[in-house]
Amino acid sequence: MPDGPEGRTASLAPVLRGGLKETVRQELVARQLDEQMAARYPVGQRLRILDVGMGRGVQALRLARAGHTITGLESDAGLLRAAQESLATEPAGIRERVRFIEGACRETGVHFLPGSFDVVLCHGVLMSEPEPDAMLAGLARMLAPGGLLSLLVRNGDALAFAPGLSGDWDATLAAFDSDVRTDRGGTVERADRLQALTAALAGIAAPLHAWYGVQVFTERGADTEIPAATALERLLAAEDRAGRTDPYRQIAALLHLCGVRG
C-alpha cells in the first residue's frame, strides 16, 4: 500500500463509503492477511485465492491488484452485482485474473475441486450459519497442502460489551450465556468463541496458526464519521496494536483466525 496516511487513505477509497466500522474492519483484515501470506509464501508468488461470501469484493479486488488469481463466491445477487461493477472499472490485466460466481457459500464442493486454492477467505459468513461445521470442513477441502484459511467471525466472548456500555443490564446479563447478537437493525448474528473454533480447525486438519482481534475500539455504539487521513491512520494504528495484544484482542468485536492446512 502507499506510504503515509494520505496514501493509505486513498487506497481505502472503495470502503470509506461504508462508514468507519467497515473501513477499519477491511483495513485491519487486509494488514493481517498480508502478514500471514508473506510469512508462508515467497514474495512475488501469485496465489490462487478463493473468497467465499465475498460481499462487494473489497478483499478480492485488493488481492487481484496485488497480482493474485481470484475466485469470488457470493449468494447475494445485489452484492455480486456491486462486485462486478467494481471489477469493470479495473484495468484489463486485473479483470482477467478475477472470476465471480453466484452460489451458496456452503456449496464450495459443487463448484471447485479439492485442493484447488492456496488461500481461502471466509469473512463474516459464519455469522449467518447456524451449523457451521460442515461448511468449515468444505472450506478446508478447498485448500492445497500448506494452504491458508482466513476466517472472520463474531467474538462470542465479547457479546456483553455493547449492551453493558449502553447501560442495558438485562441484555448484558443475557449476553454472557448467549451465542447470538442482535444488531440495531434487528439482524441476528451467530457468534463463535476462540476455544471452540480452535478445536474445530484442528478437527478439519487446518489447525489455528495465528489469530487477531478486529475492532476493539470502533465497534461500540453507533457508526461515526470517518476522520481525516492523519487521524484515521492513528486510529488504525491503535486498532492494529490492540488486535495483536492481550488482553485487548480477547475483547474485540470480531476475531480473525488463520488456520494452515496440514
C-alpha positions as CSV (number, residue, x, y, z in Angstrom):
1,M,0.0,0.0,0.0
2,P,1.1,3.6,-0.5
3,D,3.2,5.1,2.3
4,G,1.8,7.8,4.6
5,P,-1.7,8.4,5.9
6,E,-2.8,10.2,2.8
7,G,-1.7,7.4,0.5
8,R,-3.2,4.7,2.8
9,T,-6.5,6.6,2.9
10,A,-6.5,6.8,-0.8
11,S,-6.1,3.0,-1.0
12,L,-9.2,2.7,1.2
13,A,-11.4,4.7,-1.1
14,P,-13.6,1.7,-2.1
15,V,-14.6,1.0,1.6
16,L,-14.7,4.5,3.0
17,R,-18.3,4.8,1.7
18,G,-19.3,2.0,4.0
19,G,-18.5,4.0,7.2
20,L,-15.9,3.9,9.8
21,K,-16.6,0.4,11.1
22,E,-16.3,-1.2,7.7
23,T,-13.2,0.8,6.8
24,V,-11.5,-0.3,10.0
25,R,-12.5,-3.9,9.6
26,Q,-11.4,-4.2,5.9
27,E,-8.1,-2.4,6.5
28,L,-7.2,-4.5,9.6
29,V,-8.1,-7.8,8.0
30,A,-6.1,-6.8,4.9
31,R,-3.0,-6.0,7.0
32,Q,-3.3,-9.2,9.0
33,L,-3.9,-11.4,5.9
34,D,-1.0,-9.8,4.1
35,E,1.2,-10.6,7.1
36,Q,0.2,-14.3,7.2
37,M,0.6,-14.7,3.4
38,A,4.0,-13.1,3.4
39,A,5.1,-15.5,6.2
40,R,4.0,-18.5,4.2
41,Y,4.8,-17.7,0.5
42,P,7.7,-16.2,-1.3
43,V,7.5,-12.5,-2.3
44,G,6.0,-12.2,-5.7
45,Q,4.4,-15.6,-5.9
46,R,1.0,-15.4,-7.5
47,L,-1.5,-17.3,-5.4
48,R,-4.8,-19.0,-6.2
49,I,-7.3,-17.4,-3.8
50,L,-11.0,-18.2,-3.1
51,D,-13.1,-15.6,-1.4
52,V,-16.2,-17.3,0.0
53,G,-19.0,-14.8,0.7
54,M,-17.0,-12.0,-0.9
55,G,-19.7,-9.3,-0.5
56,R,-18.9,-6.3,-2.6
57,G,-15.5,-7.8,-3.4
58,V,-13.3,-5.4,-1.4
59,Q,-10.7,-8.0,-0.4
60,A,-11.0,-9.9,-3.7
61,L,-10.2,-6.9,-5.8
62,R,-7.4,-5.7,-3.5
63,L,-5.7,-9.1,-3.8
64,A,-6.2,-9.2,-7.6
65,R,-4.4,-5.8,-7.8
66,A,-1.5,-7.4,-5.9
67,G,-1.2,-10.0,-8.7
68,H,-3.1,-13.0,-7.4
69,T,-5.7,-15.1,-9.2
70,I,-9.1,-14.6,-7.5
71,T,-12.3,-16.6,-7.5
72,G,-15.2,-15.0,-5.6
73,L,-18.3,-16.9,-4.5
74,E,-21.4,-14.9,-3.4
75,S,-25.0,-15.9,-2.9
76,D,-26.5,-12.4,-2.7
77,A,-27.3,-11.1,-6.3
78,G,-27.1,-7.5,-5.2
79,L,-23.7,-7.8,-3.7
80,L,-22.4,-9.8,-6.6
81,R,-23.6,-7.1,-9.0
82,A,-21.8,-4.5,-7.0
83,A,-18.6,-6.5,-7.1
84,Q,-19.0,-7.0,-10.8
85,E,-19.5,-3.2,-11.3
86,S,-16.3,-2.5,-9.3
87,L,-14.4,-5.1,-11.3
88,A,-15.5,-3.5,-14.6
89,T,-13.6,-0.3,-13.6
90,E,-10.3,-2.2,-13.2
91,P,-7.6,-2.5,-15.9
92,A,-7.9,-5.5,-18.3
93,G,-4.8,-7.1,-16.7
94,I,-6.7,-7.3,-13.3
95,R,-10.0,-8.2,-14.7
96,E,-8.6,-11.3,-16.4
97,R,-7.4,-12.7,-13.1
98,V,-10.8,-12.5,-11.4
99,R,-13.8,-14.8,-11.7
100,F,-17.0,-14.2,-9.7
101,I,-19.6,-17.0,-9.2
102,E,-23.1,-16.8,-7.8
103,G,-23.7,-19.6,-5.4
104,A,-24.2,-20.6,-1.8
105,C,-21.2,-20.4,0.4
106,R,-21.7,-23.9,1.9
107,E,-21.6,-25.4,-1.6
108,T,-17.9,-25.0,-2.4
109,G,-17.7,-28.7,-3.3
110,V,-20.2,-28.1,-6.1
111,H,-18.1,-25.5,-7.9
112,F,-14.5,-26.5,-7.1
113,L,-12.2,-29.5,-6.9
114,P,-10.5,-30.3,-3.6
115,G,-7.0,-28.7,-3.1
116,S,-7.7,-26.0,-5.8
117,F,-6.6,-23.0,-3.8
118,D,-3.6,-21.7,-1.8
119,V,-5.7,-19.3,0.3
120,V,-9.4,-19.4,1.2
121,L,-11.1,-16.4,2.7
122,C,-14.4,-16.7,4.6
123,H,-15.1,-13.3,6.2
124,G,-18.3,-12.6,8.1
125,V,-20.1,-15.7,6.6
126,L,-20.2,-18.0,9.7
127,M,-22.2,-15.3,11.5
128,S,-25.2,-16.4,9.4
129,E,-24.5,-20.1,9.5
130,P,-26.5,-21.9,12.3
131,E,-24.5,-25.1,11.8
132,P,-21.0,-24.1,10.5
133,D,-19.1,-27.4,11.0
134,A,-19.9,-28.8,7.5
135,M,-19.1,-25.5,5.9
136,L,-15.7,-25.3,7.6
137,A,-14.9,-28.8,6.5
138,G,-15.8,-27.8,3.0
139,L,-13.5,-24.8,3.1
140,A,-10.6,-26.8,4.3
141,R,-11.0,-29.3,1.5
142,M,-10.6,-26.5,-1.0
143,L,-7.0,-25.8,0.3
144,A,-3.9,-27.3,-1.2
145,P,-1.4,-28.8,1.4
146,G,0.0,-25.9,3.5
147,G,-2.7,-23.6,2.3
148,L,-4.1,-20.7,4.5
149,L,-7.6,-20.5,5.7
150,S,-8.7,-17.0,6.9
151,L,-11.9,-16.7,9.0
152,L,-13.6,-13.5,10.3
153,V,-16.2,-14.2,13.0
154,R,-18.2,-12.5,15.7
155,N,-16.5,-12.9,19.0
156,G,-18.8,-14.8,21.4
157,D,-16.7,-13.9,24.4
158,A,-17.3,-10.1,23.9
159,L,-21.1,-10.1,23.4
160,A,-21.7,-8.4,26.7
161,F,-19.7,-5.3,26.0
162,A,-22.0,-3.4,23.7
163,P,-25.2,-3.7,25.9
164,G,-23.0,-3.1,29.0
165,L,-21.6,0.1,27.7
166,S,-25.0,1.3,26.8
167,G,-26.4,0.5,30.3
168,D,-28.8,-2.2,29.2
169,W,-28.1,-4.6,32.1
170,D,-30.7,-7.2,31.2
171,A,-29.2,-7.6,27.8
172,T,-25.7,-7.6,29.3
173,L,-26.5,-10.4,31.7
174,A,-28.2,-12.4,28.9
175,A,-25.2,-12.0,26.6
176,F,-22.8,-13.8,28.9
177,D,-24.6,-17.1,28.1
178,S,-25.6,-16.4,24.6
179,D,-24.1,-17.3,21.2
180,V,-26.1,-14.8,19.1
181,R,-26.1,-11.0,18.7
182,T,-28.9,-8.8,17.5
183,D,-27.8,-5.6,15.9
184,R,-29.6,-2.2,15.9
185,G,-31.4,-3.2,12.7
186,G,-32.8,-6.4,14.2
187,T,-30.4,-8.7,12.3
188,V,-29.4,-11.8,14.4
189,E,-25.8,-13.0,14.0
190,R,-24.3,-16.1,15.4
191,A,-21.1,-15.7,17.5
192,D,-18.1,-18.0,17.9
193,R,-15.7,-18.5,20.8
194,L,-12.0,-18.8,20.3
195,Q,-11.7,-22.1,22.2
196,A,-14.4,-23.8,20.2
197,L,-13.1,-22.6,16.8
198,T,-9.6,-23.7,17.7
199,A,-10.9,-27.2,18.3
200,A,-13.0,-27.0,15.1
201,L,-9.9,-26.0,13.0
202,A,-7.9,-28.8,14.4
203,G,-10.7,-31.2,13.6
204,I,-10.7,-30.2,9.9
205,A,-6.9,-30.6,9.6
206,A,-6.3,-26.8,9.3
207,P,-5.1,-26.0,12.9
208,L,-5.0,-22.5,14.2
209,H,-1.8,-20.8,13.2
210,A,-2.5,-17.2,14.3
211,W,-5.4,-15.0,15.5
212,Y,-6.1,-11.4,15.8
213,G,-8.8,-9.1,17.3
214,V,-10.6,-6.8,15.0
215,Q,-12.5,-3.7,16.1
216,V,-11.6,-3.3,19.8
217,F,-12.5,0.3,19.9
218,T,-14.7,1.2,16.9
219,E,-17.4,-1.4,17.3
220,R,-19.1,0.1,20.4
221,G,-22.1,2.2,19.8
222,A,-23.2,3.8,16.5
223,D,-21.0,4.2,13.5
224,T,-19.3,7.6,13.5
225,E,-17.9,9.9,10.8
226,I,-14.6,8.9,9.2
227,P,-11.9,11.2,10.4
228,A,-9.3,13.0,8.2
229,A,-6.4,11.0,6.9
230,T,-3.9,11.6,9.7
231,A,-6.4,10.9,12.4
232,L,-7.7,7.8,10.6
233,E,-4.2,6.4,10.4
234,R,-3.7,6.9,14.1
235,L,-7.0,5.2,14.8
236,L,-5.9,2.3,12.6
237,A,-2.5,2.1,14.4
238,A,-4.3,1.8,17.7
239,E,-6.7,-0.8,16.5
240,D,-3.9,-2.7,14.8
241,R,-1.9,-2.8,18.0
242,A,-4.8,-3.7,20.2
243,G,-5.8,-6.5,17.8
244,R,-2.4,-8.2,18.4
245,T,-2.0,-7.6,22.1
246,D,-3.6,-9.4,25.1
247,P,-5.9,-8.8,26.8
248,Y,-7.3,-6.3,24.3
249,R,-7.7,-8.7,21.4
250,Q,-9.7,-11.0,23.6
251,I,-12.5,-8.4,23.8
252,A,-12.5,-7.4,20.2
253,A,-15.9,-7.4,18.5
254,L,-14.6,-9.7,15.8
255,L,-11.9,-12.4,15.6
256,H,-9.7,-13.1,12.6
257,L,-8.4,-16.6,12.7
258,C,-5.8,-18.1,10.3
259,G,-5.5,-21.9,10.0
260,V,-3.0,-23.8,7.9
261,R,-3.9,-27.0,6.1
262,G,-1.8,-29.9,7.2
